[in-house]
Amino acid sequence: MPYPAGHRPAVKKNIVDSARKLFNRHGFENVSIHQIMARAGLTHGGFCSYFKSKSAL
């Protein structure tokens, strides 16, 4: 069953919001992709389907 329309942009926004909060609190260098994805409620492996790197985020 395919995801509903708008799913991908919503997940991407969730990742960006998660990263923004962590970067503001701890700094870019002190936050891992694993932490970003955990806060977003997603798996680490899913990150690569949305961004090429932490810097690209």
PDB file of N, CA, C, O and CB in Angstrom:
ATOM      1  N   MET A   1       0.852  -1.177   0.000  1.00  0.00           N
ATOM      2  CA  MET A   1       0.000   0.000   0.000  1.00  0.00           C
ATOM      3  C   MET A   1       0.894   1.234   0.000  1.00  0.00           C
ATOM      4  O   MET A   1       1.751   1.373   0.873  1.00  0.00           O
ATOM      5  CB  MET A   1      -0.968   0.001   1.226  1.00  0.00           C
ATOM      6  N   PRO A   2       0.710   2.123  -0.955  1.00  0.00           N
ATOM      7  CA  PRO A   2       1.572   3.314  -1.038  1.00  0.00           C
ATOM      8  C   PRO A   2       1.242   4.325   0.064  1.00  0.00           C
ATOM      9  O   PRO A   2       0.145   4.364   0.621  1.00  0.00           O
ATOM     10  CB  PRO A   2       1.427   3.982  -2.417  1.00  0.00           C
ATOM     11  N   TYR A   3       2.257   5.132   0.336  1.00  0.00           N
ATOM     12  CA  TYR A   3       2.044   6.209   1.314  1.00  0.00           C
ATOM     13  C   TYR A   3       1.108   7.255   0.728  1.00  0.00           C
ATOM     14  O   TYR A   3       1.059   7.418  -0.491  1.00  0.00           O
ATOM     15  CB  TYR A   3       3.393   6.861   1.730  1.00  0.00           C
ATOM     16  N   PRO A   4       0.365   7.963   1.566  1.00  0.00           N
ATOM     17  CA  PRO A   4      -0.541   9.011   1.062  1.00  0.00           C
ATOM     18  C   PRO A   4       0.252  10.193   0.498  1.00  0.00           C
ATOM     19  O   PRO A   4       1.424  10.388   0.822  1.00  0.00           O
ATOM     20  CB  PRO A   4      -1.487   9.498   2.189  1.00  0.00           C
ATOM     21  N   ALA A   5      -0.402  10.960  -0.337  1.00  0.00           N
ATOM     22  CA  ALA A   5       0.216  12.156  -0.901  1.00  0.00           C
ATOM     23  C   ALA A   5       0.654  13.074   0.235  1.00  0.00           C
ATOM     24  O   ALA A   5      -0.064  13.249   1.219  1.00  0.00           O
ATOM     25  CB  ALA A   5      -0.762  12.892  -1.860  1.00  0.00           C
ATOM     26  N   GLY A   6       1.824  13.648   0.088  1.00  0.00           N
ATOM     27  CA  GLY A   6       2.326  14.551   1.110  1.00  0.00           C
ATOM     28  C   GLY A   6       3.139  13.877   2.195  1.00  0.00           C
ATOM     29  O   GLY A   6       3.660  14.548   3.086  1.00  0.00           O
ATOM     30  N   HIS A   7       3.256  12.560   2.134  1.00  0.00           N
ATOM     31  CA  HIS A   7       4.007  11.845   3.172  1.00  0.00           C
ATOM     32  C   HIS A   7       5.484  12.229   3.153  1.00  0.00           C
ATOM     33  O   HIS A   7       6.054  12.565   4.191  1.00  0.00           O
ATOM     34  CB  HIS A   7       3.860  10.329   2.988  1.00  0.00           C
ATOM     35  N   ARG A   8       6.097  12.181   1.983  1.00  0.00           N
ATOM     36  CA  ARG A   8       7.532  12.449   1.879  1.00  0.00           C
ATOM     37  C   ARG A   8       7.886  13.861   2.351  1.00  0.00           C
ATOM     38  O   ARG A   8       8.822  14.005   3.137  1.00  0.00           O
ATOM     39  CB  ARG A   8       7.996  12.254   0.439  1.00  0.00           C
ATOM     40  N   PRO A   9       7.183  14.906   1.910  1.00  0.00           N
ATOM     41  CA  PRO A   9       7.501  16.250   2.424  1.00  0.00           C
ATOM     42  C   PRO A   9       7.298  16.382   3.933  1.00  0.00           C
ATOM     43  O   PRO A   9       8.041  17.104   4.598  1.00  0.00           O
ATOM     44  CB  PRO A   9       6.648  17.282   1.716  1.00  0.00           C
ATOM     45  N   ALA A  10       6.304  15.691   4.471  1.00  0.00           N
ATOM     46  CA  ALA A  10       6.048  15.754   5.914  1.00  0.00           C
ATOM     47  C   ALA A  10       7.183  15.096   6.698  1.00  0.00           C
ATOM     48  O   ALA A  10       7.598  15.606   7.739  1.00  0.00           O
ATOM     49  CB  ALA A  10       4.708  15.076   6.253  1.00  0.00           C
ATOM     50  N   VAL A  11       7.681  13.970   6.201  1.00  0.00           N
ATOM     51  CA  VAL A  11       8.789  13.286   6.873  1.00  0.00           C
ATOM     52  C   VAL A  11      10.049  14.138   6.793  1.00  0.00           C
ATOM     53  O   VAL A  11      10.781  14.263   7.775  1.00  0.00           O
ATOM     54  CB  VAL A  11       9.040  11.893   6.244  1.00  0.00           C
ATOM     55  N   LYS A  12      10.300  14.721   5.634  1.00  0.00           N
ATOM     56  CA  LYS A  12      11.482  15.578   5.463  1.00  0.00           C
ATOM     57  C   LYS A  12      11.418  16.769   6.422  1.00  0.00           C
ATOM     58  O   LYS A  12      12.427  17.131   7.027  1.00  0.00           O
ATOM     59  CB  LYS A  12      11.590  16.076   3.994  1.00  0.00           C
ATOM     60  N   LYS A  13      10.250  17.374   6.565  1.00  0.00           N
ATOM     61  CA  LYS A  13      10.082  18.496   7.500  1.00  0.00           C
ATOM     62  C   LYS A  13      10.324  18.039   8.930  1.00  0.00           C
ATOM     63  O   LYS A  13      10.927  18.768   9.717  1.00  0.00           O
ATOM     64  CB  LYS A  13       8.671  19.108   7.372  1.00  0.00           C
ATOM     65  N   ASN A  14       9.866  16.851   9.275  1.00  0.00           N
ATOM     66  CA  ASN A  14      10.072  16.295  10.604  1.00  0.00           C
ATOM     67  C   ASN A  14      11.568  16.135  10.890  1.00  0.00           C
ATOM     68  O   ASN A  14      12.026  16.449  11.988  1.00  0.00           O
ATOM     69  CB  ASN A  14       9.349  14.941  10.738  1.00  0.00           C
ATOM     70  N   ILE A  15      12.321  15.651   9.913  1.00  0.00           N
ATOM     71  CA  ILE A  15      13.769  15.488  10.070  1.00  0.00           C
ATOM     72  C   ILE A  15      14.434  16.847  10.256  1.00  0.00           C
ATOM     73  O   ILE A  15      15.272  17.007  11.144  1.00  0.00           O
ATOM     74  CB  ILE A  15      14.374  14.758   8.850  1.00  0.00           C
ATOM     75  N   VAL A  16      14.074  17.818   9.437  1.00  0.00           N
ATOM     76  CA  VAL A  16      14.660  19.161   9.522  1.00  0.00           C
ATOM     77  C   VAL A  16      14.330  19.809  10.872  1.00  0.00           C
ATOM     78  O   VAL A  16      15.197  20.422  11.494  1.00  0.00           O
ATOM     79  CB  VAL A  16      14.147  20.051   8.360  1.00  0.00           C
ATOM     80  N   ASP A  17      13.097  19.675  11.317  1.00  0.00           N
ATOM     81  CA  ASP A  17      12.713  20.247  12.618  1.00  0.00           C
ATOM     82  C   ASP A  17      13.489  19.593  13.757  1.00  0.00           C
ATOM     83  O   ASP A  17      13.935  20.272  14.682  1.00  0.00           O
ATOM     84  CB  ASP A  17      11.201  20.082  12.854  1.00  0.00           C
ATOM     85  N   SER A  18      13.645  18.287  13.685  1.00  0.00           N
ATOM     86  CA  SER A  18      14.409  17.561  14.692  1.00  0.00           C
ATOM     87  C   SER A  18      15.851  18.060  14.721  1.00  0.00           C
ATOM     88  O   SER A  18      16.396  18.346  15.787  1.00  0.00           O
ATOM     89  CB  SER A  18      14.367  16.046  14.417  1.00  0.00           C
ATOM     90  N   ALA A  19      16.458  18.159  13.552  1.00  0.00           N
ATOM     91  CA  ALA A  19      17.845  18.624  13.458  1.00  0.00           C
ATOM     92  C   ALA A  19      17.993  20.044  13.977  1.00  0.00           C
ATOM     93  O   ALA A  19      18.942  20.343  14.702  1.00  0.00           O
ATOM     94  CB  ALA A  19      18.336  18.547  12.016  1.00  0.00           C
ATOM     95  N   ARG A  20      17.075  20.916  13.618  1.00  0.00           N
ATOM     96  CA  ARG A  20      17.148  22.318  14.037  1.00  0.00           C
ATOM     97  C   ARG A  20      17.153  22.430  15.565  1.00  0.00           C
ATOM     98  O   ARG A  20      17.940  23.182  16.139  1.00  0.00           O
ATOM     99  CB  ARG A  20      15.967  23.118  13.447  1.00  0.00           C
ATOM    100  N   LYS A  21      16.275  21.682  16.204  1.00  0.00           N
ATOM    101  CA  LYS A  21      16.203  21.733  17.666  1.00  0.00           C
ATOM    102  C   LYS A  21      17.496  21.222  18.302  1.00  0.00           C
ATOM    103  O   LYS A  21      18.012  21.822  19.245  1.00  0.00           O
ATOM    104  CB  LYS A  21      15.010  20.911  18.169  1.00  0.00           C
ATOM    105  N   LEU A  22      18.010  20.114  17.778  1.00  0.00           N
ATOM    106  CA  LEU A  22      19.237  19.555  18.336  1.00  0.00           C
ATOM    107  C   LEU A  22      20.447  20.445  18.053  1.00  0.00           C
ATOM    108  O   LEU A  22      21.292  20.630  18.929  1.00  0.00           O
ATOM    109  CB  LEU A  22      19.476  18.160  17.774  1.00  0.00           C
ATOM    110  N   PHE A  23      20.538  20.996  16.848  1.00  0.00           N
ATOM    111  CA  PHE A  23      21.657  21.884  16.511  1.00  0.00           C
ATOM    112  C   PHE A  23      21.642  23.132  17.389  1.00  0.00           C
ATOM    113  O   PHE A  23      22.689  23.583  17.853  1.00  0.00           O
ATOM    114  CB  PHE A  23      21.602  22.283  15.022  1.00  0.00           C
ATOM    115  N   ASN A  24      20.465  23.683  17.613  1.00  0.00           N
ATOM    116  CA  ASN A  24      20.359  24.878  18.458  1.00  0.00           C
ATOM    117  C   ASN A  24      20.768  24.582  19.899  1.00  0.00           C
ATOM    118  O   ASN A  24      21.372  25.424  20.564  1.00  0.00           O
ATOM    119  CB  ASN A  24      18.929  25.425  18.425  1.00  0.00           C
ATOM    120  N   ARG A  25      20.443  23.408  20.367  1.00  0.00           N
ATOM    121  CA  ARG A  25      20.727  23.040  21.752  1.00  0.00           C
ATOM    122  C   ARG A  25      22.174  22.588  21.961  1.00  0.00           C
ATOM    123  O   ARG A  25      22.796  22.938  22.963  1.00  0.00           O
ATOM    124  CB  ARG A  25      19.786  21.942  22.190  1.00  0.00           C
ATOM    125  N   HIS A  26      22.711  21.807  21.010  1.00  0.00           N
ATOM    126  CA  HIS A  26      24.010  21.172  21.223  1.00  0.00           C
ATOM    127  C   HIS A  26      25.098  21.594  20.240  1.00  0.00           C
ATOM    128  O   HIS A  26      26.273  21.307  20.466  1.00  0.00           O
ATOM    129  CB  HIS A  26      23.848  19.705  21.153  1.00  0.00           C
ATOM    130  N   GLY A  27      24.727  22.269  19.154  1.00  0.00           N
ATOM    131  CA  GLY A  27      25.691  22.649  18.123  1.00  0.00           C
ATOM    132  C   GLY A  27      25.791  21.581  17.043  1.00  0.00           C
ATOM    133  O   GLY A  27      25.622  20.392  17.310  1.00  0.00           O
ATOM    134  N   PHE A  28      26.066  22.020  15.827  1.00  0.00           N
ATOM    135  CA  PHE A  28      26.112  21.130  14.665  1.00  0.00           C
ATOM    136  C   PHE A  28      27.082  19.976  14.851  1.00  0.00           C
ATOM    137  O   PHE A  28      26.741  18.825  14.578  1.00  0.00           O
ATOM    138  CB  PHE A  28      26.491  21.911  13.432  1.00  0.00           C
ATOM    139  N   GLU A  29      28.276  20.274  15.309  1.00  0.00           N
ATOM    140  CA  GLU A  29      29.328  19.256  15.432  1.00  0.00           C
ATOM    141  C   GLU A  29      29.029  18.209  16.500  1.00  0.00           C
ATOM    142  O   GLU A  29      29.566  17.102  16.443  1.00  0.00           O
ATOM    143  CB  GLU A  29      30.647  19.920  15.744  1.00  0.00           C
ATOM    144  N   ASN A  30      28.193  18.535  17.457  1.00  0.00           N
ATOM    145  CA  ASN A  30      27.920  17.638  18.586  1.00  0.00           C
ATOM    146  C   ASN A  30      26.671  16.777  18.422  1.00  0.00           C
ATOM    147  O   ASN A  30      26.275  16.070  19.348  1.00  0.00           O
ATOM    148  CB  ASN A  30      27.789  18.441  19.830  1.00  0.00           C
ATOM    149  N   VAL A  31      26.053  16.838  17.243  1.00  0.00           N
ATOM    150  CA  VAL A  31      24.821  16.083  17.001  1.00  0.00           C
ATOM    151  C   VAL A  31      25.078  15.070  15.891  1.00  0.00           C
ATOM    152  O   VAL A  31      25.647  15.406  14.852  1.00  0.00           O
ATOM    153  CB  VAL A  31      23.636  17.036  16.623  1.00  0.00           C
ATOM    154  N   SER A  32      24.658  13.838  16.117  1.00  0.00           N
ATOM    155  CA  SER A  32      24.837  12.787  15.111  1.00  0.00           C
ATOM    156  C   SER A  32      23.548  12.592  14.302  1.00  0.00           C
ATOM    157  O   SER A  32      22.462  12.995  14.719  1.00  0.00           O
ATOM    158  CB  SER A  32      25.254  11.457  15.787  1.00  0.00           C
ATOM    159  N   ILE A  33      23.702  11.974  13.158  1.00  0.00           N
ATOM    160  CA  ILE A  33      22.540  11.643  12.336  1.00  0.00           C
ATOM    161  C   ILE A  33      21.621  10.698  13.122  1.00  0.00           C
ATOM    162  O   ILE A  33      20.397  10.810  13.052  1.00  0.00           O
ATOM    163  CB  ILE A  33      22.981  10.993  10.983  1.00  0.00           C
ATOM    164  N   HIS A  34      22.216   9.787  13.855  1.00  0.00           N
ATOM    165  CA  HIS A  34      21.422   8.867  14.678  1.00  0.00           C
ATOM    166  C   HIS A  34      20.536   9.643  15.659  1.00  0.00           C
ATOM    167  O   HIS A  34      19.360   9.315  15.814  1.00  0.00           O
ATOM    168  CB  HIS A  34      22.347   7.896  15.448  1.00  0.00           C
ATOM    169  N   GLN A  35      21.080  10.657  16.315  1.00  0.00           N
ATOM    170  CA  GLN A  35      20.302  11.464  17.265  1.00  0.00           C
ATOM    171  C   GLN A  35      19.169  12.199  16.561  1.00  0.00           C
ATOM    172  O   GLN A  35      18.048  12.257  17.066  1.00  0.00           O
ATOM    173  CB  GLN A  35      21.211  12.471  17.987  1.00  0.00           C
ATOM    174  N   ILE A  36      19.466  12.759  15.394  1.00  0.00           N
ATOM    175  CA  ILE A  36      18.449  13.493  14.627  1.00  0.00           C
ATOM    176  C   ILE A  36      17.289  12.572  14.285  1.00  0.00           C
ATOM    177  O   ILE A  36      16.124  12.915  14.488  1.00  0.00           O
ATOM    178  CB  ILE A  36      19.057  14.092  13.333  1.00  0.00           C
ATOM    179  N   MET A  37      17.622  11.399  13.763  1.00  0.00           N
ATOM    180  CA  MET A  37      16.581  10.473  13.338  1.00  0.00           C
ATOM    181  C   MET A  37      15.817   9.886  14.525  1.00  0.00           C
ATOM    182  O   MET A  37      14.610   9.662  14.433  1.00  0.00           O
ATOM    183  CB  MET A  37      17.189   9.354  12.511  1.00  0.00           C
ATOM    184  N   ALA A  38      16.499   9.641  15.619  1.00  0.00           N
ATOM    185  CA  ALA A  38      15.820   9.130  16.814  1.00  0.00           C
ATOM    186  C   ALA A  38      14.807  10.146  17.319  1.00  0.00           C
ATOM    187  O   ALA A  38      13.687   9.785  17.680  1.00  0.00           O
ATOM    188  CB  ALA A  38      16.839   8.795  17.922  1.00  0.00           C
ATOM    189  N   ARG A  39      15.198  11.415  17.347  1.00  0.00           N
ATOM    190  CA  ARG A  39      14.279  12.470  17.801  1.00  0.00           C
ATOM    191  C   ARG A  39      13.078  12.591  16.864  1.00  0.00           C
ATOM    192  O   ARG A  39      11.967  12.897  17.298  1.00  0.00           O
ATOM    193  CB  ARG A  39      15.015  13.824  17.892  1.00  0.00           C
ATOM    194  N   ALA A  40      13.315  12.345  15.569  1.00  0.00           N
ATOM    195  CA  ALA A  40      12.237  12.409  14.584  1.00  0.00           C
ATOM    196  C   ALA A  40      11.366  11.145  14.610  1.00  0.00           C
ATOM    197  O   ALA A  40      10.315  11.097  13.972  1.00  0.00           O
ATOM    198  CB  ALA A  40      12.819  12.612  13.184  1.00  0.00           C
ATOM    199  N   GLY A  41      11.814  10.123  15.353  1.00  0.00           N
ATOM    200  CA  GLY A  41      11.057   8.882  15.428  1.00  0.00           C
ATOM    201  C   GLY A  41      11.249   7.996  14.209  1.00  0.00           C
ATOM    202  O   GLY A  41      10.368   7.218  13.847  1.00  0.00           O
ATOM    203  N   LEU A  42      12.418   8.124  13.577  1.00  0.00           N
ATOM    204  CA  LEU A  42      12.716   7.368  12.362  1.00  0.00           C
ATOM    205  C   LEU A  42      14.020   6.600  12.526  1.00  0.00           C
ATOM    206  O   LEU A  42      14.762   6.813  13.485  1.00  0.00           O
ATOM    207  CB  LEU A  42      12.797   8.304  11.142  1.00  0.00           C
ATOM    208  N   THR A  43      14.290   5.702  11.577  1.00  0.00           N
ATOM    209  CA  THR A  43      15.529   4.937  11.641  1.00  0.00           C
ATOM    210  C   THR A  43      16.678   5.696  10.992  1.00  0.00           C
ATOM    211  O   THR A  43      16.480   6.536  10.115  1.00  0.00           O
ATOM    212  CB  THR A  43      15.350   3.581  10.968  1.00  0.00           C
ATOM    213  N   HIS A  44      17.867   5.381  11.442  1.00  0.00           N
ATOM    214  CA  HIS A  44      19.081   6.014  10.915  1.00  0.00           C
ATOM    215  C   HIS A  44      19.202   5.785   9.410  1.00  0.00           C
ATOM    216  O   HIS A  44      19.595   6.690   8.675  1.00  0.00           O
ATOM    217  CB  HIS A  44      20.331   5.471  11.637  1.00  0.00           C
ATOM    218  N   GLY A  45      18.871   4.587   8.952  1.00  0.00           N
ATOM    219  CA  GLY A  45      18.992   4.239   7.538  1.00  0.00           C
ATOM    220  C   GLY A  45      18.112   5.073   6.624  1.00  0.00           C
ATOM    221  O   GLY A  45      18.450   5.266   5.456  1.00  0.00           O
ATOM    222  N   GLY A  46      17.014   5.561   7.119  1.00  0.00           N
ATOM    223  CA  GLY A  46      16.116   6.373   6.304  1.00  0.00           C
ATOM    224  C   GLY A  46      16.668   7.736   5.950  1.00  0.00           C
ATOM    225  O   GLY A  46      16.196   8.376   5.010  1.00  0.00           O
ATOM    226  N   PHE A  47      17.655   8.181   6.686  1.00  0.00           N
ATOM    227  CA  PHE A  47      18.236   9.508   6.463  1.00  0.00           C
ATOM    228  C   PHE A  47      18.726   9.663   5.031  1.00  0.00           C
ATOM    229  O   PHE A  47      18.510  10.700   4.404  1.00  0.00           O
ATOM    230  CB  PHE A  47      19.388   9.756   7.437  1.00  0.00           C
ATOM    231  N   CYS A  48      19.385   8.635   4.514  1.00  0.00           N
ATOM    232  CA  CYS A  48      20.011   8.703   3.187  1.00  0.00           C
ATOM    233  C   CYS A  48      19.009   8.862   2.058  1.00  0.00           C
ATOM    234  O   CYS A  48      19.383   9.316   0.976  1.00  0.00           O
ATOM    235  CB  CYS A  48      20.830   7.468   2.945  1.00  0.00           C
ATOM    236  N   SER A  49      17.772   8.512   2.266  1.00  0.00           N
ATOM    237  CA  SER A  49      16.784   8.687   1.214  1.00  0.00           C
ATOM    238  C   SER A  49      16.264  10.125   1.151  1.00  0.00           C
ATOM    239  O   SER A  49      15.552  10.491   0.215  1.00  0.00           O
ATOM    240  CB  SER A  49      15.630   7.726   1.426  1.00  0.00           C
ATOM    241  N   TYR A  50      16.620  10.935   2.144  1.00  0.00           N
ATOM    242  CA  TYR A  50      16.197  12.330   2.164  1.00  0.00           C
ATOM    243  C   TYR A  50      17.354  13.313   1.989  1.00  0.00           C
ATOM    244  O   TYR A  50      17.177  14.374   1.392  1.00  0.00           O
ATOM    245  CB  TYR A  50      15.485  12.621   3.453  1.00  0.00           C
ATOM    246  N   PHE A  51      18.533  12.971   2.503  1.00  0.00           N
ATOM    247  CA  PHE A  51      19.701  13.859   2.456  1.00  0.00           C
ATOM    248  C   PHE A  51      20.955  13.063   2.163  1.00  0.00           C
ATOM    249  O   PHE A  51      21.067  11.910   2.578  1.00  0.00           O
ATOM    250  CB  PHE A  51      19.860  14.630   3.778  1.00  0.00           C
ATOM    251  N   LYS A  52      21.903  13.662   1.450  1.00  0.00           N
ATOM    252  CA  LYS A  52      23.159  12.985   1.125  1.00  0.00           C
ATOM    253  C   LYS A  52      24.132  12.991   2.301  1.00  0.00           C
ATOM    254  O   LYS A  52      24.965  12.094   2.424  1.00  0.00           O
ATOM    255  CB  LYS A  52      23.810  13.643  -0.083  1.00  0.00           C
ATOM    256  N   SER A  53      24.027  14.006   3.169  1.00  0.00           N
ATOM    257  CA  SER A  53      24.936  14.127   4.303  1.00  0.00           C
ATOM    258  C   SER A  53      24.312  15.039   5.344  1.00  0.00           C
ATOM    259  O   SER A  53      23.292  15.684   5.102  1.00  0.00           O
ATOM    260  CB  SER A  53      26.318  14.667   3.858  1.00  0.00           C
ATOM    261  N   LYS A  54      24.943  15.079   6.502  1.00  0.00           N
ATOM    262  CA  LYS A  54      24.491  15.977   7.565  1.00  0.00           C
ATOM    263  C   LYS A  54      24.622  17.425   7.099  1.00  0.00           C
ATOM    264  O   LYS A  54      23.770  18.259   7.407  1.00  0.00           O
ATOM    265  CB  LYS A  54      25.306  15.747   8.872  1.00  0.00           C
ATOM    266  N   SER A  55      25.675  17.719   6.366  1.00  0.00           N
ATOM    267  CA  SER A  55      25.872  19.084   5.838  1.00  0.00           C
ATOM    268  C   SER A  55      24.777  19.461   4.842  1.00  0.00           C
ATOM    269  O   SER A  55      24.350  20.614   4.790  1.00  0.00           O
ATOM    270  CB  SER A  55      27.252  19.204   5.162  1.00  0.00           C
ATOM    271  N   ALA A  56      24.324  18.485   4.053  1.00  0.00           N
ATOM    272  CA  ALA A  56      23.256  18.749   3.079  1.00  0.00           C
ATOM    273  C   ALA A  56      21.925  19.040   3.764  1.00  0.00           C
ATOM    274  O   ALA A  56      21.060  19.718   3.208  1.00  0.00           O
ATOM    275  CB  ALA A  56      23.099  17.560   2.132  1.00  0.00           C
ATOM    276  N   LEU A  57      21.779  18.524   4.962  1.00  0.00           N
ATOM    277  CA  LEU A  57      20.568  18.756   5.749  1.00  0.00           C
ATOM    278  C   LEU A  57      20.421  20.226   6.028  1.00  0.00           C
ATOM    279  O   LEU A  57      19.462  20.638   6.680  1.00  0.00           O
ATOM    280  CB  LEU A  57      20.596  17.964   7.063  1.00  0.00           C
TER     281      LEU A  57
END
